[in-house]
Amino acid sequence: MARELETVDGENWKAFTEAPAAVLVLGKTDCDNCLRYGSELTEFLATDREFGDVRFGKMMLDQRGLIDFKRANPWLAEVDALPFTVIYVGGERTKSFAGGGVDRLLSRLRRIGARA
């Protein structure tokens, strides 16, 4: 069954990041690299069979209603390149990286899985 890249916003970010395993891609609506990475992830999710228990989502930081997310995550002030990918395990931020690339993401997810 094909999965979709979830839209994460001010209403659902907490439940999303507290999932057993979640990948959150941060971007902005006017960021071409963010849009390309989102498309690449959407294509990946359409056929993925390895990471069925991981939630994948995107959050556009220039959208309204994110003040609680931004306050809860002061590390956002240090993010200077988008897209920015954050991997959460059990509600904790475990890995993050700037830039896109499904292969880079999968490499990190596999390393986390190997530790579990």
SULPE-V318167 format. One record per pair of residues at least 4 apart in sequence whose C-alpha atoms are under 7 Angstrom apart, sorted by the first residue. I is the first residue (numbers start at 1). GAP is how many residues later the second one is. Records with the same first field share a line. If there is no record, write none. Layout:
I: GAP / GAP
This chain:
2: 43 / 44 / 45
3: 42 / 43
4: 38 / 41
5: 37 / 51 / 52 / 53
6: 50 / 51 / 52
7: 50 / 51 / 52
8: 4 / 5 / 49 / 50 / 51
9: 4 / 50 / 57
10: 55 / 56 / 59
12: 4
13: 4
14: 4
15: 4
16: 6
17: 5 / 71 / 74
18: 72 / 73
19: 71 / 72
20: 69 / 70 / 71
21: 33 / 34 / 67 / 68 / 69
22: 32 / 33 / 34 / 65 / 66 / 67
23: 32 / 33 / 34 / 62 / 63 / 64 / 65
24: 32 / 33 / 34 / 61 / 62 / 63
25: 32 / 33 / 34 / 58 / 59 / 60 / 61
26: 32 / 33 / 34 / 35 / 56 / 57 / 58 / 59
27: 4 / 7 / 32 / 33 / 34 / 55 / 56 / 57
28: 6 / 32 / 33 / 34
29: 31 / 33
31: 4
32: 4
33: 4 / 50
34: 4 / 48 / 49
35: 4
36: 4
37: 4 / 63 / 64
38: 4
39: 4
40: 4 / 62
41: 4 / 61
42: 4
44: 4
66: 4
67: 4
68: 4
69: 4
70: 4 / 6
81: 17 / 18
82: 16 / 17
83: 15 / 16 / 17
84: 13 / 14 / 15
85: 11 / 12 / 13
86: 7 / 9 / 10 / 11
87: 6 / 7 / 8 / 9
88: 4 / 5 / 6
89: 4 / 5
101: 4
102: 4
103: 4
104: 4
105: 4
106: 4
107: 4
108: 4
109: 4
110: 4
111: 4
112: 4
